[in-house]
Amino acid sequence: MADAEREFVEYVSARLTSLHRTAFLMCGDAHLADDVVQQTITALYVNWRRVSRADNVDAYVHRMLVHKLVDEKRLSWAKVRLLGSMPAPERPPVTPHDELAERDSLVAALAHLPRGQRTVLVLRFLCDLSLADTAAAMGCSEGNVKSQTARALVAVRQVLDVTEMSGRNPR
């Protein structure tokens, strides 16, 4: 038991910042990201023996994170709000990618996307999951991931007002 707990603590310690960043980028709310990561880590602890035997533990945990986020969004109507109004959104937590000058713009662009498109971009490009792992984490087909990615990239480019550099002549 001590070895399993040590492995769990090492795994979570090494990936906590990345999990929080992933959750934040998927939902756009630092507090919700904290809640979702905590729920994911709790479920991971309960199922650690089974999860640690998976071929790709990171992909398994990302799938757990996506499911916890979906559960949180689906069940949000049942939550009690203690404040009369919502406080102004906080700045995103400090991440290892702070050196990117465009980080705030990217986070804002992600916030404009529907949940599925936002999730696919975060998993594919920020978590560097393969097409198959992303499809498994989202519980959908690889074709769905491809089409969501294409639509999401077009939308992000529009929000960021980025024009693709290509060999085609503009019309």
Contacts in CASP RR format, 6 or more apart in sequence:
PFRMAT RR
TARGET T0000
AUTHOR 0000-0000-0000
METHOD contacts of the structure
MODEL  1
MADAEREFVEYVSARLTSLHRTAFLMCGDAHLADDVVQQTITALYVNWRR
VSRADNVDAYVHRMLVHKLVDEKRLSWAKVRLLGSMPAPERPPVTPHDEL
AERDSLVAALAHLPRGQRTVLVLRFLCDLSLADTAAAMGCSEGNVKSQTA
RALVAVRQVLDVTEMSGRNPR
4 48 0 8 1.000
4 49 0 8 1.000
4 52 0 8 1.000
7 48 0 8 1.000
7 52 0 8 1.000
8 44 0 8 1.000
8 45 0 8 1.000
8 48 0 8 1.000
8 52 0 8 1.000
11 52 0 8 1.000
11 57 0 8 1.000
12 41 0 8 1.000
12 44 0 8 1.000
15 58 0 8 1.000
15 61 0 8 1.000
16 37 0 8 1.000
16 41 0 8 1.000
17 95 0 8 1.000
17 96 0 8 1.000
18 127 0 8 1.000
19 37 0 8 1.000
19 40 0 8 1.000
19 41 0 8 1.000
19 61 0 8 1.000
19 65 0 8 1.000
20 33 0 8 1.000
20 34 0 8 1.000
20 37 0 8 1.000
20 93 0 8 1.000
21 93 0 8 1.000
21 95 0 8 1.000
21 96 0 8 1.000
21 97 0 8 1.000
21 126 0 8 1.000
22 62 0 8 1.000
22 65 0 8 1.000
22 122 0 8 1.000
22 123 0 8 1.000
22 126 0 8 1.000
22 127 0 8 1.000
23 32 0 8 1.000
23 33 0 8 1.000
23 34 0 8 1.000
23 36 0 8 1.000
23 37 0 8 1.000
23 40 0 8 1.000
23 65 0 8 1.000
23 69 0 8 1.000
24 30 0 8 1.000
24 33 0 8 1.000
24 92 0 8 1.000
24 93 0 8 1.000
25 107 0 8 1.000
25 110 0 8 1.000
25 118 0 8 1.000
25 122 0 8 1.000
25 126 0 8 1.000
26 33 0 8 1.000
26 65 0 8 1.000
26 66 0 8 1.000
26 69 0 8 1.000
26 115 0 8 1.000
26 118 0 8 1.000
26 119 0 8 1.000
26 122 0 8 1.000
27 33 0 8 1.000
27 36 0 8 1.000
27 69 0 8 1.000
27 72 0 8 1.000
27 73 0 8 1.000
28 92 0 8 1.000
28 107 0 8 1.000
28 110 0 8 1.000
28 111 0 8 1.000
29 89 0 8 1.000
30 90 0 8 1.000
30 92 0 8 1.000
30 93 0 8 1.000
31 90 0 8 1.000
32 72 0 8 1.000
35 72 0 8 1.000
36 65 0 8 1.000
36 68 0 8 1.000
36 69 0 8 1.000
36 72 0 8 1.000
37 65 0 8 1.000
39 68 0 8 1.000
39 71 0 8 1.000
39 72 0 8 1.000
40 61 0 8 1.000
40 64 0 8 1.000
40 65 0 8 1.000
40 68 0 8 1.000
43 64 0 8 1.000
43 68 0 8 1.000
44 51 0 8 1.000
44 61 0 8 1.000
44 64 0 8 1.000
51 57 0 8 1.000
51 60 0 8 1.000
51 61 0 8 1.000
51 64 0 8 1.000
54 60 0 8 1.000
56 133 0 8 1.000
58 129 0 8 1.000
59 129 0 8 1.000
59 133 0 8 1.000
59 136 0 8 1.000
59 137 0 8 1.000
62 123 0 8 1.000
62 127 0 8 1.000
62 129 0 8 1.000
62 133 0 8 1.000
62 137 0 8 1.000
63 136 0 8 1.000
63 137 0 8 1.000
63 138 0 8 1.000
63 139 0 8 1.000
65 137 0 8 1.000
66 119 0 8 1.000
66 123 0 8 1.000
66 137 0 8 1.000
66 138 0 8 1.000
69 119 0 8 1.000
73 115 0 8 1.000
92 103 0 8 1.000
92 104 0 8 1.000
92 107 0 8 1.000
95 103 0 8 1.000
97 103 0 8 1.000
100 106 0 8 1.000
102 160 0 8 1.000
105 160 0 8 1.000
106 156 0 8 1.000
106 160 0 8 1.000
108 159 0 8 1.000
109 155 0 8 1.000
109 156 0 8 1.000
109 159 0 8 1.000
109 160 0 8 1.000
110 118 0 8 1.000
110 121 0 8 1.000
110 122 0 8 1.000
110 156 0 8 1.000
111 118 0 8 1.000
112 155 0 8 1.000
112 159 0 8 1.000
113 121 0 8 1.000
113 152 0 8 1.000
113 155 0 8 1.000
113 156 0 8 1.000
116 138 0 8 1.000
116 148 0 8 1.000
116 152 0 8 1.000
117 148 0 8 1.000
117 149 0 8 1.000
117 151 0 8 1.000
117 152 0 8 1.000
117 155 0 8 1.000
118 152 0 8 1.000
119 138 0 8 1.000
120 134 0 8 1.000
120 138 0 8 1.000
120 145 0 8 1.000
120 148 0 8 1.000
120 149 0 8 1.000
120 152 0 8 1.000
121 149 0 8 1.000
121 152 0 8 1.000
121 153 0 8 1.000
121 156 0 8 1.000
123 129 0 8 1.000
123 133 0 8 1.000
123 134 0 8 1.000
123 137 0 8 1.000
123 138 0 8 1.000
124 131 0 8 1.000
124 134 0 8 1.000
124 145 0 8 1.000
124 149 0 8 1.000
129 137 0 8 1.000
131 142 0 8 1.000
131 145 0 8 1.000
131 146 0 8 1.000
132 142 0 8 1.000
134 145 0 8 1.000
135 141 0 8 1.000
135 142 0 8 1.000
135 143 0 8 1.000
135 144 0 8 1.000
135 145 0 8 1.000
138 144 0 8 1.000
138 145 0 8 1.000
156 162 0 8 1.000
157 163 0 8 1.000
157 164 0 8 1.000
END
